Structure formats: C-alpha cells, structure tokens
C-alpha cells in the first residue's frame, strides 16, 4: 500500500465524498426495501427483484460497503473495501464461477494489485478511482430507477411497474458487465510477460466482454417484446429430405421468434409436443436442472403419439443444459426461491398440405425466470362435468397442446366463479379421478388409529406421467416411510382423503382446499393448515423436502439434480 503523503497531492477528500455517497445510497436503498416490506411482508425478494441490499459494516480491515445483490437477479456481485483512508479495493465475483473473482487494489491514484480469474497479474498503473466512480454511478442509477419502480408499485400501477422492473434488470446487467469488461481491459493493458497471458483464461474474457455485447443486442421492452428478456434459445433440426434422418447439432439463436412456414403441420394439424422443467441456483452459486432425463423420456412418448421422430435422450439433455448455460445470469438467486422455467418444444416445421408426416421437424428449448404458478396458497377445485379432457383411447397421456387449449374456456369460467383449478374424471365412465387440468392428482390418506400415511395416485391411461408427482411420492416412500399406491381412484373415495395435492412442474405442490361437484351438490373439504391457506402437514413436508433437494439445501440422495457447466467456448456464436 502506498501512503498518500508520498504519492503526490492528497486524494482523501475524493474518497471521503465517494464513501459518503455510497453510504447514502445504501441508506436510501434500505428505505425502499422497507417500503416494499411493509406492503408485501412475505415476498420482498420475489416482488422487488430489482433492488439490492446494501450493507455498511466495520471489521478489522476498516469500513466495508457491500453491494452484493441478495434479491436482485444479477449475474455478478461487487464490493468496495477501504482498508485505510488512503486506499480502496474493488472485488467482483461471479455466481456462475463462485470460486474465481476479479479484484483491483488502489493505493492512492495507482493500482497496486490486480487479480483476474483468481490469478495475480503484473501491476497496471491506472486510476483506481475511475472504477470506483463507475461502481458508484451504477448503484445510483439503479437506485433511482428502483425508487421509481417502487413508487409505481405503491400506487398500484402494476402493469408499468412490472415492465419497468424488467427494464431495470436489463440496465443493471449492462452496467455490471461494463465494469467487468473494464477490469479485463485493465488486465490486458497492464499485462507483462508470459505470466500475464496465462493468468487470463480465454473463457473469462468471454464471460465478461462477450456477454455484455450479447446483452446489447437484445431488443428493449419499448420495441414491443413480450415476456422476460433473455439471451436466446437453442434449436435443432431434423430432415428426411437429405436422407440423413438425423438431428442437427444444437445451435444458439438470439431471436425469441421462430421462422416457420404457414403450412407447417405444427401450426395446422397440432403436430407438436412440449415439456416443462426447471433449473435452480444453489447457495454456492452453482446451477442444476431437476430430472431432465425423465422429461426426455416423456417427450419421446409424446412424439410417438403424433408421428414425430423422437429426440434422443442425450440430445434432449444436452440442448436443455446448453439453453440454461447460455442464459445462466437469468437463473434467479438462491435466496428468492424462484427458478428458471425450461420449455422444450418439438413440432413439424416444413410445409405440408396433406395429412401426412412432413419431411422436416424442429426442436427448440426456451427459458425464462419464473416464480410459482399458482402461488403458495390453497385453492378450491371444480370437477368439470360438461367436458372430457381426452378420449378413452386418445392422447391423454401425451404432453401435446391439443390436450390443453380446449380446457381454457372451462377453466376460465371456473376461475371467474372462484375456483383456482379444475379436475377431470375419466371420460369413459365419469366415475374415477384422472387429473387436474394443469397438474397431477395426489390423495393423502391417514389411518386414524396408527397415523400411517398413504399417498394415492390415479392409475389411468389418460393422465400425464408427472415427474413432480413421481418425485414427491418417492420422497414420501423413501424418506418419510409413507405407503404409496398407484391405482384407480373411484369418485366416492374423495371424501376419505385428509389432504389433496395438485403436483406439477410449474405449480410445484398446490394444496387443494375443497373439491366441488355441482350436479351432485357435493363439496369435499381437506386439511390446509390452521389458516386454511398454507396446506396440510403432509403437503408442507413434501414440498419443503422437494424444494430443499432442488435448491441444494438438502442432500440429493436420489441423484436427480444435473449440474450445469458453462457452454463450450464460442458456442453461443453458433460455431459448435
């Protein structure tokens, strides 16, 4: 460290003002968080994702300000440390590669130590105060936008608030990657000899500089984009016309739109199948995908139903992993409890007038950050009696769009009447339970004498093979010792369940408060906690364990979580 008295004119007033400004930013940011807390006490991190929590601490190394974003969907965190009145240190750390970090230590106006990717480089004599000023400016910019967003939210202008939140998120990423890119530029400018060249891995330059350029290519919300802004998606193509009958290598595509012929069977005849799964960020910053192999197997079965070439399991898993890796900064922070939703889609894509299989097919994987589909509260269910979801020997067990679009008008009407979800009986006899419109059915039986618990699933050819339902039943059996039965469930047995749960990827586990059948004037009620909202004991226990495994809080003794590695170098440029 260099003393200011020996390094030219004193710079203490500058750092004092900067430190006071950063402290002021921290206080205001905390005030905004408090406002949001009082308005939404239970969901600050989920409802105000654009705000970061600044902390002012004192330790043996002197005052410390940490702008480490605990509730923001930020790809990196940074911190400014003042070891003494004449020095400043900036540290940047990446959640994707939490073991490595960049740091720059400035004693007076000159940089004394510089680390890139965890390796020290040769001294680079530049003005460290410029970096500090950029960090401070980024914080103040995001704070101003955050206050505006919180004001709109407080005024109940939710549409503009949500759009502004996404915009703030995009601005925040650009500012932080600009800072990361500057650190790399500093390292390259001050590097000397072979040590410096080996200290800067090529993938690290790609992480900081290339991703910032890629973010710059995304269209803004004002351009008419709908939905969350992400980096892009993954595509593969299959063609019979060239005689290969093989799937192409996955490629990265920035645009969220698909070029598709208007006569494609996927649009005209419903020749398509899709999947849904999630990726989660763990507390150490790593990312994992929950049971993608099961989704690959289910899509293979769905493809057979609608005469499409199946996507090989290894290709399916590879495409899903690459899609998450290319959008890793959008996987929500561990603390939020949110996740990244993954949507694989397979459809016939070449022009085809006749009702016969086309020559070309497209497989794509889209991603987006998401919360919980139905929320965390119990819902009332209505059994649909004037609509059959699937024919007795039809496509009920395939995850194809034709099974879902027809129910929209019925579920919409039920929602207007206060029912949060709809339930289907078998279409042959309408006397047995099939599944909910969006989720699988799980009934919970408790023996009043012994307290033994049994989880019951419908055994029907017309229901989706739910990955979530199978997982929680296995958790119940192997961890808690519950009995599990997969069998036909007659309508008359509904009243014997102490709890009923809707299980699905998007919804996780949703407790059912009641089931209503209007023609019989029946209404069955179930345990949903003391407040009638939070779910019964079994539902809560299963949900906490499932979430704990998915997010890494609990040991994954089943081997369900697939770790996500960074994509190959230059893959996002379409070269792999």
PLY file of the C-alpha trace (Angstrom):
ply
format ascii 1.0
element vertex 576
property float x
property float y
property float z
element edge 575
property int vertex1
property int vertex2
end_header
0.00 0.00 0.00
1.27 3.49 -0.90
0.86 6.38 1.51
-0.79 9.47 0.06
1.85 11.75 1.54
4.40 10.15 -0.76
2.18 9.84 -3.83
1.57 13.41 -4.87
-1.44 15.55 -3.90
-3.76 14.11 -1.28
-6.88 12.37 -2.61
-8.52 11.84 0.77
-11.40 14.31 0.14
-12.33 12.44 -3.04
-12.58 9.08 -1.30
-14.38 10.61 1.65
-17.04 12.04 -0.64
-17.30 8.78 -2.59
-17.63 6.73 0.58
-20.26 9.13 1.94
-22.16 8.87 -1.33
-22.12 5.08 -1.29
-23.33 5.11 2.32
-26.12 7.48 1.31
-27.08 5.10 -1.50
-27.17 2.19 0.96
-29.48 4.07 3.32
-31.90 5.07 0.58
-31.92 1.59 -0.89
-32.69 0.13 2.52
-35.55 2.63 2.86
-37.04 1.47 -0.43
-36.78 -2.13 0.71
-38.57 -1.23 3.96
-41.42 0.33 1.99
-41.77 -2.84 -0.05
-41.54 -4.96 3.09
-44.46 -3.21 4.73
-46.52 -3.52 1.59
-45.65 -7.18 0.85
-44.20 -8.57 4.03
-43.79 -12.13 2.85
-42.39 -11.65 -0.62
-39.94 -8.76 -0.80
-37.32 -10.62 -2.80
-39.84 -12.01 -5.27
-41.85 -8.82 -5.74
-38.96 -6.35 -5.82
-36.23 -8.20 -7.76
-34.58 -5.01 -8.99
-33.48 -3.87 -5.54
-30.21 -4.86 -3.89
-29.48 -4.74 -0.19
-26.51 -2.56 0.63
-24.73 -3.18 3.92
-22.36 -0.95 5.84
-20.09 -2.97 8.08
-16.92 -2.47 10.07
-14.29 -5.13 10.54
-10.58 -5.44 11.17
-9.81 -4.19 7.66
-11.76 -0.97 8.03
-15.15 0.21 6.74
-16.77 -2.00 4.15
-19.65 -1.38 1.76
-21.09 -4.44 0.02
-23.36 -4.02 -2.95
-23.83 -7.78 -3.11
-27.29 -8.19 -4.56
-29.13 -10.70 -2.41
-32.52 -10.11 -4.02
-31.60 -8.90 -7.49
-31.36 -11.24 -10.44
-27.81 -10.06 -11.02
-25.10 -12.06 -12.81
-22.34 -10.76 -10.59
-21.68 -9.08 -7.27
-19.13 -6.48 -6.36
-17.83 -4.85 -3.20
-15.74 -1.82 -2.33
-13.39 -2.03 0.66
-11.48 0.87 2.28
-8.59 -0.76 4.19
-7.34 2.68 5.16
-8.05 6.29 4.45
-5.68 6.22 1.51
-6.63 3.07 -0.34
-9.61 1.37 -1.94
-10.25 -2.18 -3.15
-12.90 -3.34 -5.64
-13.82 -7.04 -5.82
-16.07 -8.58 -8.47
-17.34 -12.13 -8.08
-19.39 -14.27 -10.46
-22.12 -16.59 -9.07
-21.61 -18.95 -12.03
-17.98 -19.46 -11.10
-18.01 -18.54 -7.45
-14.54 -19.94 -6.81
-12.92 -17.27 -9.01
-13.02 -13.49 -8.68
-11.54 -10.29 -10.02
-10.15 -7.61 -7.73
-8.27 -4.36 -8.05
-6.48 -2.65 -5.16
-5.70 1.03 -5.47
-3.37 2.84 -3.08
-3.83 6.49 -3.90
-4.46 7.04 -7.61
-2.45 3.99 -8.74
-3.43 0.32 -8.89
-1.12 -1.80 -6.72
-2.59 -5.29 -7.10
-4.83 -6.75 -9.80
-6.39 -10.22 -9.87
-8.27 -11.65 -12.85
-9.88 -15.08 -12.61
-8.21 -15.54 -9.22
-4.69 -15.00 -10.65
-2.49 -12.01 -9.95
-1.33 -10.03 -12.97
1.51 -7.58 -13.36
0.91 -4.08 -11.88
-1.19 -1.85 -14.08
-0.82 1.82 -13.24
-4.22 3.31 -13.90
-6.53 5.43 -11.83
-8.46 3.14 -9.47
-10.81 5.99 -8.64
-12.31 5.69 -12.14
-13.54 2.18 -11.35
-14.90 3.31 -8.01
-16.74 6.17 -9.71
-18.27 3.74 -12.23
-19.44 1.42 -9.47
-20.93 4.35 -7.60
-22.65 5.65 -10.74
-24.12 2.21 -11.47
-25.52 2.00 -7.95
-27.07 5.45 -8.05
-28.62 4.80 -11.49
-30.22 1.56 -10.39
-31.35 3.18 -7.14
-33.13 6.00 -8.97
-34.91 3.56 -11.25
-35.71 1.34 -8.25
-37.35 4.20 -6.37
-39.45 4.99 -9.44
-40.49 1.34 -9.74
-41.34 1.11 -6.03
-43.41 4.28 -6.31
-45.39 2.82 -9.21
-45.89 -0.37 -7.25
-47.05 1.53 -4.16
-49.50 3.42 -6.39
-50.83 0.07 -7.68
-49.72 0.79 -11.27
-48.67 -2.82 -11.63
-48.51 -3.11 -15.43
-45.97 -0.32 -15.77
-44.19 -1.49 -12.60
-43.52 -4.99 -13.98
-42.35 -3.63 -17.34
-40.06 -1.15 -15.61
-38.69 -3.89 -13.35
-37.61 -5.93 -16.37
-36.07 -2.83 -17.93
-34.15 -2.05 -14.71
-32.91 -5.62 -14.68
-31.55 -5.23 -18.21
-29.86 -1.90 -17.39
-28.32 -3.38 -14.26
-26.80 -6.27 -16.19
-25.31 -3.93 -18.78
-23.75 -1.65 -16.16
-22.25 -4.53 -14.19
-20.85 -6.23 -17.28
-19.36 -2.92 -18.34
-17.47 -2.84 -15.04
-16.34 -6.45 -15.51
-15.24 -5.68 -19.05
-13.21 -2.73 -17.79
-11.38 -4.96 -15.32
-10.42 -7.34 -18.11
-9.31 -4.41 -20.25
-7.14 -3.19 -17.36
-5.58 -6.63 -17.01
-4.79 -6.84 -20.72
-3.37 -3.31 -20.81
-1.10 -3.85 -17.82
-0.10 -7.43 -18.53
3.60 -8.14 -18.92
5.38 -11.35 -19.85
4.12 -14.92 -20.06
2.64 -14.82 -16.55
0.01 -12.32 -17.62
-1.07 -14.24 -20.70
-1.60 -17.42 -18.73
-3.37 -15.53 -15.97
-6.27 -14.54 -18.22
-8.17 -17.62 -19.45
-9.99 -17.16 -22.73
-13.31 -18.23 -21.23
-13.04 -15.46 -18.67
-12.80 -12.83 -21.38
-15.83 -14.41 -23.00
-17.72 -14.25 -19.71
-17.15 -10.56 -19.10
-16.86 -8.93 -22.51
-18.76 -11.18 -24.90
-21.84 -11.45 -22.72
-22.02 -7.72 -22.40
-22.04 -7.36 -26.18
-24.67 -10.04 -26.40
-26.86 -8.20 -23.90
-26.53 -5.11 -26.07
-28.16 -6.96 -28.96
-31.37 -7.71 -27.09
-34.39 -5.67 -28.10
-35.81 -3.39 -25.44
-39.28 -3.64 -23.99
-40.24 -0.47 -25.81
-39.64 -2.28 -29.10
-42.61 -4.50 -28.41
-41.04 -7.54 -26.78
-43.39 -9.54 -24.58
-42.21 -11.66 -21.69
-38.85 -11.70 -19.91
-35.73 -10.71 -21.83
-33.15 -13.50 -22.08
-30.12 -14.07 -24.24
-31.67 -16.54 -26.68
-32.74 -20.15 -27.21
-31.41 -23.46 -28.60
-32.51 -25.05 -31.87
-32.04 -28.42 -33.60
-33.48 -29.60 -36.92
-34.39 -32.96 -38.41
-34.79 -33.58 -42.14
-35.77 -36.63 -44.15
-35.30 -34.88 -47.49
-31.50 -35.08 -47.41
-31.54 -38.76 -46.47
-29.66 -38.27 -43.20
-32.62 -38.85 -40.87
-30.57 -37.34 -38.07
-30.87 -34.37 -35.77
-28.53 -31.45 -36.40
-26.12 -30.17 -33.76
-27.70 -27.69 -31.33
-27.16 -24.03 -32.15
-27.76 -20.84 -30.21
-30.30 -18.35 -31.61
-30.67 -14.86 -30.17
-34.13 -14.06 -31.50
-37.13 -15.27 -29.46
-39.07 -15.75 -32.72
-39.19 -18.88 -34.90
-39.18 -18.77 -38.73
-41.88 -21.28 -39.65
-43.88 -21.91 -42.82
-47.55 -21.07 -42.54
-48.47 -24.54 -43.82
-46.41 -26.37 -41.22
-48.29 -29.28 -39.57
-47.22 -27.94 -36.19
-49.48 -24.93 -36.84
-52.27 -26.54 -38.87
-52.68 -30.06 -37.52
-51.33 -29.72 -33.99
-48.34 -31.96 -34.69
-46.32 -30.82 -31.70
-45.26 -31.86 -28.22
-43.69 -29.90 -25.41
-42.15 -30.30 -21.98
-41.66 -28.27 -18.82
-38.84 -28.49 -16.28
-36.82 -26.17 -14.07
-33.28 -25.11 -13.22
-32.32 -23.88 -9.76
-29.42 -21.89 -8.36
-27.80 -23.30 -5.21
-26.38 -21.30 -2.32
-22.82 -21.64 -3.65
-23.84 -20.12 -7.00
-23.92 -23.38 -8.96
-26.92 -24.27 -11.14
-28.67 -27.62 -11.57
-31.58 -28.95 -13.63
-34.13 -31.21 -11.97
-34.53 -34.66 -13.57
-34.19 -33.76 -17.27
-33.89 -37.44 -18.19
-37.49 -38.04 -17.11
-38.72 -35.20 -19.31
-36.71 -36.58 -22.24
-38.43 -39.95 -21.85
-41.85 -38.32 -21.65
-41.26 -36.23 -24.78
-40.20 -39.37 -26.63
-43.55 -40.95 -25.77
-45.45 -37.80 -26.77
-43.62 -37.67 -30.12
-44.71 -41.22 -30.90
-48.36 -40.24 -30.34
-48.24 -37.56 -33.05
-45.89 -39.31 -35.51
-42.75 -37.25 -34.98
-39.16 -38.51 -34.83
-38.18 -38.71 -31.17
-35.42 -36.50 -29.81
-32.68 -38.80 -28.43
-32.37 -38.53 -24.67
-28.74 -37.41 -24.77
-29.54 -34.68 -27.31
-32.54 -33.53 -25.28
-30.47 -33.24 -22.12
-27.64 -31.50 -23.99
-29.96 -28.90 -25.51
-31.65 -28.20 -22.19
-28.30 -27.83 -20.43
-26.92 -25.53 -23.13
-30.03 -23.34 -23.04
-29.65 -22.84 -19.30
-25.88 -22.30 -19.52
-26.27 -19.66 -22.24
-28.77 -17.81 -20.03
-27.16 -18.57 -16.67
-27.33 -14.98 -15.42
-31.13 -15.19 -15.58
-31.38 -18.10 -13.14
-32.83 -16.36 -10.06
-30.70 -16.09 -6.91
-30.88 -18.91 -4.40
-32.48 -16.68 -1.74
-35.56 -15.85 -3.80
-36.89 -19.41 -4.02
-37.65 -18.77 -7.70
-36.33 -20.83 -10.62
-35.71 -20.82 -14.35
-38.52 -22.46 -16.30
-37.38 -24.52 -19.31
-39.71 -25.12 -22.25
-38.58 -27.73 -24.83
-40.84 -27.77 -27.91
-40.94 -30.22 -30.84
-43.08 -29.68 -33.96
-43.44 -30.46 -37.66
-42.00 -27.41 -39.41
-41.92 -27.91 -43.20
-44.86 -27.12 -45.49
-47.32 -29.99 -45.74
-50.82 -29.71 -47.21
-51.90 -33.35 -46.88
-52.48 -35.06 -43.57
-49.21 -37.00 -43.55
-45.90 -36.63 -41.72
-43.72 -33.80 -43.10
-40.06 -34.09 -44.03
-38.72 -31.56 -41.51
-39.04 -31.10 -37.77
-37.72 -28.51 -35.35
-36.76 -28.94 -31.70
-36.25 -25.79 -29.63
-35.59 -25.01 -25.96
-36.69 -21.69 -24.48
-36.06 -20.49 -20.93
-37.38 -17.78 -18.66
-37.07 -16.90 -14.95
-40.29 -17.68 -13.10
-41.89 -17.95 -9.69
-44.60 -20.39 -8.58
-47.51 -20.95 -10.95
-50.45 -20.91 -8.54
-48.72 -19.15 -5.66
-48.37 -20.73 -2.24
-51.99 -20.66 -1.10
-54.59 -23.40 -1.13
-57.17 -23.31 -3.94
-60.68 -24.65 -4.47
-61.21 -27.17 -7.26
-64.20 -27.77 -9.52
-64.84 -31.08 -11.28
-65.70 -30.43 -14.94
-68.80 -32.38 -15.90
-69.55 -30.93 -19.33
-66.13 -31.51 -20.89
-63.90 -34.57 -21.40
-60.20 -33.77 -21.46
-59.29 -36.84 -23.56
-60.97 -39.81 -25.24
-60.68 -43.19 -23.50
-58.09 -44.42 -26.01
-56.84 -40.98 -27.02
-53.82 -38.77 -26.35
-54.45 -38.04 -22.67
-51.07 -39.37 -21.60
-49.16 -37.31 -24.20
-47.99 -33.79 -23.43
-49.35 -32.18 -26.59
-51.05 -28.83 -26.97
-54.34 -30.39 -28.07
-54.90 -31.64 -24.54
-54.69 -28.16 -23.02
-56.13 -25.50 -25.32
-59.73 -26.88 -25.25
-59.91 -26.61 -21.47
-59.08 -22.89 -21.41
-62.69 -21.70 -21.73
-63.81 -24.07 -18.97
-61.03 -23.21 -16.55
-61.56 -19.50 -17.29
-65.24 -19.79 -16.45
-64.41 -21.73 -13.28
-61.85 -19.09 -12.25
-64.49 -16.36 -12.63
-66.61 -18.32 -10.17
-63.83 -18.58 -7.61
-62.28 -21.95 -8.44
-58.50 -21.88 -8.78
-58.17 -25.20 -10.60
-60.32 -27.75 -12.45
-60.36 -31.54 -12.05
-61.24 -34.21 -14.64
-62.96 -37.56 -14.22
-62.34 -40.42 -16.63
-64.15 -39.89 -19.93
-65.36 -43.49 -20.26
-67.48 -43.73 -17.08
-67.00 -40.37 -15.35
-66.70 -42.26 -12.11
-62.93 -42.21 -11.48
-60.38 -39.49 -10.83
-57.98 -38.68 -13.68
-56.03 -35.46 -13.08
-56.25 -31.70 -12.72
-56.17 -29.58 -15.88
-52.65 -28.37 -15.12
-51.33 -30.88 -12.60
-51.36 -34.43 -11.34
-53.68 -35.61 -8.55
-52.31 -36.94 -5.25
-54.63 -38.01 -2.45
-53.39 -38.35 1.14
-54.94 -40.88 3.49
-54.16 -41.04 7.20
-55.06 -44.02 9.31
-56.89 -42.56 12.33
-55.64 -45.32 14.63
-51.97 -45.73 13.65
-51.38 -42.38 11.93
-49.90 -44.21 8.93
-49.86 -42.13 5.77
-50.64 -43.37 2.26
-50.13 -41.36 -0.93
-52.54 -42.37 -3.69
-52.05 -41.62 -7.41
-54.52 -42.40 -10.23
-53.52 -45.29 -12.50
-55.06 -44.17 -15.77
-54.03 -44.35 -19.41
-55.29 -40.81 -19.90
-53.05 -38.89 -17.50
-49.59 -37.40 -17.91
-46.70 -39.23 -16.28
-45.98 -36.39 -13.84
-42.31 -36.00 -12.91
-43.21 -33.93 -9.85
-45.83 -36.39 -8.60
-43.47 -39.34 -9.06
-40.71 -37.45 -7.24
-42.76 -36.49 -4.18
-44.19 -40.00 -3.91
-40.66 -41.40 -3.95
-39.65 -38.82 -1.34
-42.60 -39.81 0.81
-41.81 -43.51 0.50
-38.01 -43.47 0.90
-37.54 -40.56 3.30
-40.71 -40.47 5.41
-41.81 -44.11 5.17
-45.20 -43.35 3.60
-47.03 -46.04 1.70
-47.58 -45.27 -2.00
-50.40 -46.66 -4.10
-50.94 -46.13 -7.84
-54.40 -47.40 -8.70
-57.81 -46.41 -9.91
-59.47 -43.89 -7.60
-63.28 -44.02 -7.57
-65.14 -40.74 -7.12
-66.64 -41.99 -3.85
-63.16 -42.21 -2.31
-62.56 -38.45 -2.46
-64.23 -37.92 0.91
-61.76 -40.31 2.55
-58.70 -38.19 1.77
-57.45 -35.93 4.52
-55.42 -33.89 2.03
-55.44 -33.49 -1.73
-52.46 -32.08 -3.62
-52.02 -30.85 -7.20
-48.49 -31.66 -8.40
-46.79 -30.22 -11.47
-43.59 -28.61 -12.69
-44.96 -25.09 -12.88
-47.17 -25.37 -9.82
-44.81 -27.47 -7.64
-47.28 -28.67 -4.97
-50.56 -26.80 -4.51
-52.83 -27.77 -1.59
-56.48 -28.25 -2.52
-58.90 -26.76 -0.01
-62.08 -28.25 -1.47
-63.49 -30.17 -4.46
-66.97 -29.29 -5.72
-69.30 -31.34 -7.93
-72.35 -29.27 -8.84
-74.60 -31.96 -10.32
-74.46 -33.93 -7.07
-74.35 -30.88 -4.83
-71.18 -32.29 -3.27
-68.37 -30.31 -1.71
-65.45 -32.12 -0.07
-63.08 -30.18 2.20
-59.50 -31.07 3.12
-56.82 -30.05 5.62
-54.99 -26.89 4.61
-53.26 -25.75 7.78
-54.58 -23.71 10.67
-55.26 -20.73 8.41
-56.86 -22.79 5.66
-54.31 -21.45 3.19
-50.86 -22.92 3.71
-51.55 -26.63 3.13
-51.77 -29.68 5.35
-48.87 -31.22 7.24
-48.07 -33.80 4.56
-48.18 -31.30 1.71
-45.89 -28.89 3.55
-43.47 -31.67 4.47
-43.27 -33.00 0.91
-42.96 -29.53 -0.62
-40.18 -28.44 1.72
-38.23 -31.61 1.02
-38.73 -31.38 -2.75
-37.63 -27.72 -2.79
-34.72 -28.50 -0.49
-33.40 -31.14 -2.90
-33.96 -28.97 -5.97
-32.15 -25.96 -4.49
-29.32 -27.89 -2.85
-30.39 -27.21 0.73
-30.88 -30.94 1.30
-28.73 -33.82 0.13
-29.75 -35.19 -3.26
-29.63 -38.84 -2.31
-31.59 -39.75 -5.45
-29.18 -38.24 -7.97
-31.92 -36.10 -9.52
-30.03 -32.82 -9.96
-27.96 -32.43 -13.13
-25.19 -29.82 -12.70
-24.93 -27.18 -15.41
-21.48 -26.44 -16.78
-20.50 -23.38 -18.77
-21.11 -23.80 -22.53
-18.18 -24.55 -24.87
-16.14 -21.56 -25.90
-17.71 -19.68 -28.83
-20.79 -21.95 -28.78
-23.16 -19.02 -28.36
-21.80 -17.66 -31.62
-23.16 -20.73 -33.39
-19.74 -22.23 -34.12
-20.32 -25.50 -32.26
0 1
1 2
2 3
3 4
4 5
5 6
6 7
7 8
8 9
9 10
10 11
11 12
12 13
13 14
14 15
15 16
16 17
17 18
18 19
19 20
20 21
21 22
22 23
23 24
24 25
25 26
26 27
27 28
28 29
29 30
30 31
31 32
32 33
33 34
34 35
35 36
36 37
37 38
38 39
39 40
40 41
41 42
42 43
43 44
44 45
45 46
46 47
47 48
48 49
49 50
50 51
51 52
52 53
53 54
54 55
55 56
56 57
57 58
58 59
59 60
60 61
61 62
62 63
63 64
64 65
65 66
66 67
67 68
68 69
69 70
70 71
71 72
72 73
73 74
74 75
75 76
76 77
77 78
78 79
79 80
80 81
81 82
82 83
83 84
84 85
85 86
86 87
87 88
88 89
89 90
90 91
91 92
92 93
93 94
94 95
95 96
96 97
97 98
98 99
99 100
100 101
101 102
102 103
103 104
104 105
105 106
106 107
107 108
108 109
109 110
110 111
111 112
112 113
113 114
114 115
115 116
116 117
117 118
118 119
119 120
120 121
121 122
122 123
123 124
124 125
125 126
126 127
127 128
128 129
129 130
130 131
131 132
132 133
133 134
134 135
135 136
136 137
137 138
138 139
139 140
140 141
141 142
142 143
143 144
144 145
145 146
146 147
147 148
148 149
149 150
150 151
151 152
152 153
153 154
154 155
155 156
156 157
157 158
158 159
159 160
160 161
161 162
162 163
163 164
164 165
165 166
166 167
167 168
168 169
169 170
170 171
171 172
172 173
173 174
174 175
175 176
176 177
177 178
178 179
179 180
180 181
181 182
182 183
183 184
184 185
185 186
186 187
187 188
188 189
189 190
190 191
191 192
192 193
193 194
194 195
195 196
196 197
197 198
198 199
199 200
200 201
201 202
202 203
203 204
204 205
205 206
206 207
207 208
208 209
209 210
210 211
211 212
212 213
213 214
214 215
215 216
216 217
217 218
218 219
219 220
220 221
221 222
222 223
223 224
224 225
225 226
226 227
227 228
228 229
229 230
230 231
231 232
232 233
233 234
234 235
235 236
236 237
237 238
238 239
239 240
240 241
241 242
242 243
243 244
244 245
245 246
246 247
247 248
248 249
249 250
250 251
251 252
252 253
253 254
254 255
255 256
256 257
257 258
258 259
259 260
260 261
261 262
262 263
263 264
264 265
265 266
266 267
267 268
268 269
269 270
270 271
271 272
272 273
273 274
274 275
275 276
276 277
277 278
278 279
279 280
280 281
281 282
282 283
283 284
284 285
285 286
286 287
287 288
288 289
289 290
290 291
291 292
292 293
293 294
294 295
295 296
296 297
297 298
298 299
299 300
300 301
301 302
302 303
303 304
304 305
305 306
306 307
307 308
308 309
309 310
310 311
311 312
312 313
313 314
314 315
315 316
316 317
317 318
318 319
319 320
320 321
321 322
322 323
323 324
324 325
325 326
326 327
327 328
328 329
329 330
330 331
331 332
332 333
333 334
334 335
335 336
336 337
337 338
338 339
339 340
340 341
341 342
342 343
343 344
344 345
345 346
346 347
347 348
348 349
349 350
350 351
351 352
352 353
353 354
354 355
355 356
356 357
357 358
358 359
359 360
360 361
361 362
362 363
363 364
364 365
365 366
366 367
367 368
368 369
369 370
370 371
371 372
372 373
373 374
374 375
375 376
376 377
377 378
378 379
379 380
380 381
381 382
382 383
383 384
384 385
385 386
386 387
387 388
388 389
389 390
390 391
391 392
392 393
393 394
394 395
395 396
396 397
397 398
398 399
399 400
400 401
401 402
402 403
403 404
404 405
405 406
406 407
407 408
408 409
409 410
410 411
411 412
412 413
413 414
414 415
415 416
416 417
417 418
418 419
419 420
420 421
421 422
422 423
423 424
424 425
425 426
426 427
427 428
428 429
429 430
430 431
431 432
432 433
433 434
434 435
435 436
436 437
437 438
438 439
439 440
440 441
441 442
442 443
443 444
444 445
445 446
446 447
447 448
448 449
449 450
450 451
451 452
452 453
453 454
454 455
455 456
456 457
457 458
458 459
459 460
460 461
461 462
462 463
463 464
464 465
465 466
466 467
467 468
468 469
469 470
470 471
471 472
472 473
473 474
474 475
475 476
476 477
477 478
478 479
479 480
480 481
481 482
482 483
483 484
484 485
485 486
486 487
487 488
488 489
489 490
490 491
491 492
492 493
493 494
494 495
495 496
496 497
497 498
498 499
499 500
500 501
501 502
502 503
503 504
504 505
505 506
506 507
507 508
508 509
509 510
510 511
511 512
512 513
513 514
514 515
515 516
516 517
517 518
518 519
519 520
520 521
521 522
522 523
523 524
524 525
525 526
526 527
527 528
528 529
529 530
530 531
531 532
532 533
533 534
534 535
535 536
536 537
537 538
538 539
539 540
540 541
541 542
542 543
543 544
544 545
545 546
546 547
547 548
548 549
549 550
550 551
551 552
552 553
553 554
554 555
555 556
556 557
557 558
558 559
559 560
560 561
561 562
562 563
563 564
564 565
565 566
566 567
567 568
568 569
569 570
570 571
571 572
572 573
573 574
574 575
